Amino acid sequence: MTKFLLLVVLILIGPLIPTGAFPRPGVDCDYSLEYPSGSICCLNCPAGTRKASPCTGAGEEGKCEECDDGTYTEHGNGLSQCFKCTQCRSDEEIESPCTHVQDAKCQCKPGGFCAPDQACEACKKCSRCKKDEEIVRNCTSTTNTECKKKQPGPDSPSANSLMIVPSLLIPTFIIIGVIIFAVWRCRRTESVRNPPDRRKAGKHDGEYCPTECGETQSCLNLSRTLEDVEFPTLVAVNGEVSLRKCFEYFDEIDYSHHNRFFRRLGIVDNVIKSKDHLSYEDKIHDLLTIWVEKEGREATLNDLLRALRDLNQRRTAETVKEKAVLNGHYSVER
């Protein structure tokens, strides 16, 4: 009964009580610039300081004190205590020291690394390249050592093994000899299978040279024809998509020929150097993408293979060609 009577009294006199008689439950401040203090908003203390006492009037700044040594605040705030500076671990060294407005930054000591996109509870030990590998990029505080298989030298077992099967090299030497001999002396040779009677009046068919050839262009055509027979033209199965899918095969390029290859494609040194921070595979992919965008529809895999052959990287060109055909990205022109 008593509770009922109190409820009736509140209902009757409630509208007569002024709204300012009770404090507001909260205050709406712009927290990027202010902090609440009772029923008012005070301006934040600057970075590097903390709140010693709040303001007495709305929109004013209270008393702020500089953070003690070993503590900091990076932004304006209404905190009563500054944050404690980070202490580097035993396997880390200080990259930048702690100040009143910035926490300390740590990095792995030389010989260790931590990937920035992974939690780093302890620095990992940098890898060492194996005996049959060479360094592509040295280990840093955020990346591991990158290695690449060494190309076999003239005295290596893999190179010496080629001497066991000289019959595989004989056809190549014969073709090269025929081209040099035909262009240099411009004479008919028995190696050219097209007989002289195929010559049309006033023209050379470009497949042989007469005994005393006076037309240099016909001799050059002979060189191109023999080269085309020796290294076929490839046709893309799916246009530029096929070309881009073959980028990964160019990891076979000898690292020592890398810059010469891209210069051959018309890419300037500044662009090549701008990709040095990438891994070897990513660098190859990015520079080939730049070349495709520069050449547009004229870009073909045949151009890349020709650039390799011009640098005497025929074995690499053969490997790329075989992978492109084997994986169904290209077919041999009939």
PECOR-V209214 format. One record per helix or strand. SS is the DSSP state (@ for helix, = for strand). FROM is the first residue (numbers start at 1). LEN is the number of residues. If there is no record, write none. Layout:
BEGIN
SS/FROM/LEN  SS/FROM/LEN
END
This chain:
BEGIN
@/2/15  @/19/3  =/34/4  =/40/4  =/45/1  =/49/5  =/61/1  =/63/4  =/71/2  =/77/1  =/83/2  =/92/5  =/99/1  =/102/1  =/105/4  =/112/2  =/124/2  =/133/5  =/146/4  @/157/9  @/167/19  @/196/3  @/216/15  =/234/3  @/239/7  @/247/6  @/255/10  @/269/5  @/280/19  @/301/10  @/314/13  =/330/3
END
